[in-house]
């Protein structure tokens, strides 16, 4: 993969494939052997694991959108900031559906080889999203 523009475009194609819940489009930008360095519980390795994650987010958040806010590229890596939005219509991170609108901000770093993502690091603001959906996190005093 070459320029910063090409890496940014590849990242946008990946996000668009997730939003569309499109396994074929996802396979065009993600290596079969991708390493997800931040997998969700129960996620298998490789592209199958990314599909598992994608299907899970769609099961919990109907009407999912993903807006790429920023991308920064260097070498063979791109960092992206995305805002996911949907309606909490199914189980999400152990929380039963609330019907509430949900926004999840996330930062990703992806490494590409031969036009395909081969490494993925993701840091979503799940605490903020779950709190807005009504989850309670009681921290016991010391």
C-alpha positions in Angstrom: 0.0 0.0 0.0 1.4 3.3 -0.8 0.4 6.9 0.0 -1.4 8.3 2.9 -4.4 9.0 0.6 -4.5 5.3 -0.4 -4.4 4.1 3.2 -7.1 6.6 4.2 -9.3 5.3 1.4 -8.7 1.7 2.4 -9.8 2.5 5.9 -12.9 4.2 4.7 -13.7 1.2 2.5 -13.3 -1.1 5.6 -15.7 1.1 7.7 -18.2 1.2 4.8 -18.1 -2.6 4.6 -18.8 -2.9 8.3 -21.7 -0.4 8.0 -23.2 -2.3 5.1 -22.7 -5.6 7.0 -21.1 -6.8 3.8 -18.7 -9.8 4.2 -17.7 -9.7 0.5 -16.7 -6.1 0.6 -14.9 -6.6 3.9 -12.9 -9.5 2.4 -11.7 -7.1 -0.3 -9.9 -4.9 2.3 -9.1 -7.3 5.1 -6.6 -10.2 5.0 -8.0 -13.7 5.7 -5.3 -13.9 8.4 -5.8 -10.4 10.0 -4.7 -10.2 13.6 -7.2 -8.3 15.7 -5.2 -7.1 18.7 -8.4 -6.1 20.6 -10.9 -9.0 20.0 -14.3 -9.2 21.7 -15.1 -12.2 23.8 -15.7 -15.3 21.7 -14.1 -13.8 18.6 -12.2 -16.3 16.5 -9.0 -15.3 14.7 -8.7 -13.9 11.2 -11.3 -12.5 8.9 -13.9 -14.8 10.4 -13.4 -13.0 13.7 -13.8 -9.6 12.1 -17.1 -10.8 10.5 -18.2 -12.1 14.0 -17.6 -8.7 15.5 -19.3 -7.0 12.6 -22.4 -9.2 12.9 -22.5 -8.7 16.6 -22.5 -4.9 16.4 -25.3 -5.1 13.8 -27.3 -7.4 16.1 -27.1 -4.9 18.9 -27.3 -1.6 17.0 -29.8 -1.3 14.3 -29.4 1.4 11.6 -25.7 1.4 12.2 -23.7 4.2 10.6 -20.0 4.9 10.8 -18.6 8.3 10.1 -14.8 8.5 9.6 -13.8 11.8 11.3 -10.0 11.7 10.8 -7.3 9.6 9.3 -3.5 9.9 9.7 -1.2 7.6 7.8 2.5 6.8 8.1 4.4 4.0 6.4 2.1 1.0 6.2 -0.3 2.1 8.9 -3.4 4.3 9.1 -5.0 5.6 12.3 -8.6 6.5 12.1 -11.2 8.0 14.3 -14.7 6.8 13.7 -18.1 7.6 15.2 -20.5 4.7 15.2 -24.2 5.4 15.7 -27.3 3.2 15.8 -30.3 2.3 17.9 -29.8 -0.2 20.8 -32.3 -2.7 19.5 -30.6 -6.0 20.6 -28.1 -7.2 23.2 -24.9 -5.2 23.2 -22.0 -5.9 25.5 -24.3 -7.8 27.8 -26.9 -5.1 28.1 -30.4 -5.9 26.9 -32.0 -3.6 24.3 -33.1 -0.2 25.5 -34.3 1.3 22.2 -32.0 4.3 22.9 -29.8 6.0 20.3 -26.2 5.0 20.8 -23.0 6.7 19.8 -19.6 4.9 20.2 -16.4 6.8 19.4 -13.5 4.6 18.4 -9.9 5.0 17.4 -8.3 2.3 15.1 -4.8 1.7 13.9 -4.5 -0.7 10.9 -1.4 -2.0 9.2 -1.7 -2.9 5.6 0.2 -5.3 3.3 -0.5 -5.6 -0.4 -3.7 -3.5 -0.1 -5.2 -5.6 2.8 -5.4 -4.9 6.5 -3.2 -7.4 8.3 -3.2 -6.0 11.8 -6.0 -4.1 13.6 -5.9 -2.3 17.0 -9.2 -0.8 18.2 -10.1 1.4 21.2 -13.8 2.1 21.4 -15.4 4.2 24.2 -17.6 1.4 25.4 -17.7 2.9 29.0 -19.3 6.1 27.7 -21.7 4.3 25.3 -22.8 1.7 27.9 -23.3 4.5 30.5 -25.5 6.4 28.1 -27.5 3.2 27.6 -28.2 3.0 31.3 -25.5 0.5 32.5 -24.4 1.0 36.0 -20.8 0.6 37.1 -20.6 0.7 40.9 -17.1 0.9 42.1 -16.7 -0.2 45.6 -14.9 2.2 48.0 -11.3 1.3 49.0 
